[in-house]
Structures are given as structure tokens and as C-alpha cells.
């Protein structure tokens, strides 16, 4: 029988064993070691992290993607790679360049999973480039490649919202489900207009592959009923882009061809007279390659803006010279507008309509005072009285025009009385902005008949503004059309607040989509397409190429 001390020692030893077992049981299971490829990916990510302290640096999403997945390679199944490469080729249909995502390099470096001749370094390099290409292309499809604020200092639209954690999870899920291709389809704007733009681009590229459209020779103005050797080429030109031109094949300019040309003219914002004159000839002879570039520019704008078109809002389409009121994303009212001259361009921005002014006075802006009004006053001392414009000092006190040194006026303000002939018409629709821009009525109604209407000083002149006011006020009991007319007829200046602010978007599009899928091309009145296309064409270099990965 063991002694008492021996039993105590034995008990203590047993207790130690039990405690040790319990402590061991509470320790988490050791993670399996990284594979050789994962080790290489980890090393590359750590090198990149050491060189990039900026949380917004290009490549950040790729580093996060691998860190969240213990650096495991993502592209281990041939089917996933096939879908990725096909999706990258397909971004050409969005007006993007597949080489921005290293398509050729990926095809050259492609590593077959399990290839015994591929080193871990090669497999890691390929995996990083594939993930970078995937994430960059998805981002560009989702919200655009170019940052619009770099092109336009007025830009204040909210970018399409993106939660990076959710985005990375979507990529991981797509890889787990073998659904990389559908992920790219979901990244594109889901608005039907985007699909129509893609279809139009594909159609024009088919025309380009077939040699483009035939150039039309210069010559005297071609009028309906005449014969001309250019008629067959005109018929072919219009037929190539979907206009119905009839079945004739000779050189007679017949009624079917006339109707097709008038339709073309309307869709290009030309006078629809059916005459093949210099302006129409120039529009017909714009090369198909230039029209393709125009579509690419507007596809990028679509990626910036289409997510904004939701619910109730007003859109001013600057290059299209029109305004539309939308409810539930559908237009319920449209009208023509006049916009700023090229040297006084209407800015692109977003705001909210908050109130209306009935029978407004007009305070002459400094630029218009200097460049427009002063030269007229100097030529004609009676100009101010004829236009009911008062001269005020800095405290708002009226001055006699005869007391002003019009050769060098200082400290004065010109204000036009409300009523007929006021430069703002009888109604102004106002919204906060830094540019003194608003929507308003105009005494210059005759200018709405012009096809191209860039003739204001920056504000937007609206045809039929009272109809828009009735929609905005949305108060059938008090502010129906008759109520608005009565208030204006009093000649009293009156402010009317909207019950709820209505979003306003001032946008710039140089294409016009028709219901039959055809595209009209508008004049780029402010020349905004070239800088956008230049930015779109700047090559993107992957930060995960070997040389770039080691650079800060």
C-alpha cells in the first residue's frame, strides 16, 4: 500500500495531466500551411503593402481580396478562366479597351492548373494579374473608367455607390459557383438605354468591318424629283444604318428616299427640308469611325449617370436641347429648350428644384452687363428705358441713368422690371447652384423653331414652362394651370415654394436613341467628346505587373 505522500504526488501528477489536456483542448486548431502558390501570393501582397501606404492606391482591392482568402489562388479552374477571358474580350462592346485589363498578357501567360512545369512564382503572378483584370473591368463597367470630375470642375453628381466588401464577396461567390460571366453582365448599368447603346455600337462596327459607308461627292444641292449620279450612294448610305429607302435602284431622287433623308436630318438636328445641301452632306460624310468614337464617349457617360435616373426628377439634355420630367423613371412631359452659347456654356451638374418665381424681375449678371448691356447703352442712351431696366446703387437705391459715367460705371446694378418683355419671361424655376443658372420662360419664343438652340447666356430657356410648373407644384386644387395663369396675370412678383424638392440633372449627351433602336448623332456643341475620349484612351497599367509591384 503506497504511503500518504506518494498518493498526494500521484494525484497532483494526474491533475496536471488533466489540466494540460483541458488547456490543449481549448487551443484553436492549427491552420494548414499555405501552399507554395499561396506563399508566393502572400509575399507579393506584403511587398505591395510595404510600398503603398495610401488606402486608395490602385491594387488595394486585389490585396484585400487575397488577404481575406488566406492568399489562396483564385483562378484554379479552366472554366473560370475561360469565362474571364471571354468577359474581358466582351468589354470592347462597352466601348472599353480589353488591353486595359491585360487581355493579351493573360492569354500569353495563361497557366493550366496542375501544370508541373509552371513554377509557384508563375502561377502566383498569373493569378494576381487575372484578379486585378477582373476587379478593374468590373469597376469600370459599374461606374466608368474616367473620373468625370477630372474633366469638368462643375461636376457634382454622386458616383454609383459601391461597397468594396460586398463587391469582393460577389467575386468570390461567382468563382465558387462558376458564374464569372454573369457577374460581368450584372456590373453593367441595368437601364435599357445602356443595352441600346451597346447594340448601336455593335451595328456600327459591323458597318465598319464591311468597309464603312460610301462617301458622297460634293455638288449642287440635290432636291426631290431630280436625277443625280449621287443618288444610289445616298440610298446605300441611309440603308446601311436602317432607314427605309424603298426599292428603287436608279438615280431618281424619289419620295421614299426623300422621306428617309428628312428622317435622317431630324435625327441629326438639321433642318428637315429633304434637300441634300452642304450641312446634310457633311453629316452624312462623317466617317463611321468617328461615329463609333461618339458612341464610346456616351457609353462612358451612361456608366456615370444612368444610376441617377430613378423616381421623380427633371433632366435637361443640354446637347439635345430638351427637358423632360420623369415619374417612376418614365418621361411624362417633354419640351424644347435653349441653352448656353459655346462660349457661355450651360454647366453640367445636379441640384434640386425648390421654388418658382412668378413675374420675376431680372438682375443683370456682371458678365452680361459688361459684354452685352454696356455696349448697347453706350450706342443708345434710350436702351434702358425702352427695356424697362432700372439703375440701382449698391444699397438698392434707384439712380438716374444720366448720373452714371457709362464709359466706366462703378458700383451699379441693373434690374429689369417684371412683366412682358422681361428677359426671364413670366416664370423662373429655381434651384441652388453656384453658377446663377436656372430654368425660365423667355420672350424669344421664335428661337425654339431652330434645330440647334445654343443661344442663351448659360441659363435654360424652356418652351411651355407653365406646364412644367404645374407638374412641379403638384397641387391640383390651388396651382393647376388656371391658378398659375391667374397669378401671373396679376403682374405681381410672387415666390411659390414646392411642397417637396424635385431632383434636377443637367446632363450632356451627344447621341439620341430612337424607339426603333437607331441612333441620332448630335452636334458636340461644347466640344466635350474629345477630352473624354482622350481620357478613355489612356492605357491602364496593372499595379501587379512585376516591375510595378515593387514601386511605391
Buried (B, 14 or more C-beta within 10 A) or exposed (E): EEEEEEEEEEEEEEEEEEEEEEEEEEEEEEEEEBBEBBBBBBEBBEEBBEBBEEEEBBBBBBBBBBBEBEBBBBBBEEEBBEBBBEBBEBBBBBBBBBEBBBBEBBEEBBBEBEEEEBBBBBBBBBBBBBBBBBBBBBBBBBBBBBEBEEBBEBBBBEEBEEEEEEBBEBBBEBBEEEBBBEBBEEBBBEBEBBEBBBBBBEBBBEBBEEEBBBEBEEEEEBBBEEEBEBBBBBBBBBBBBBBEBBEBEEBBBBEBBBBBBBBBBBBBBBBBBBBBBEBBBEBBBEEBEEBBBBBBBBBBBBBBBBBBBEEBBBBBBBBBBBBBBBEEEEEEBBBBBBBBBEEBBBBBBBBBBBBBBBBBBBBBBEEBBEEEBBEEBEEEEEBBEEBBBBBBEEEEEEBEBEEBEBEEBEEBBBBBBBEEEBBBBBBBBBBEBEBEBBBBBBEEEEBBEBBBBBBBBBBBBBBBBBBBBBBBBEEEEEBEEEBBEEBBEEEEEEEBEBEEBBBBBBBBBBBBBEEEEBBBBBBBBBEBBEBBBEBBEEEBEBBBBEEBBEEE
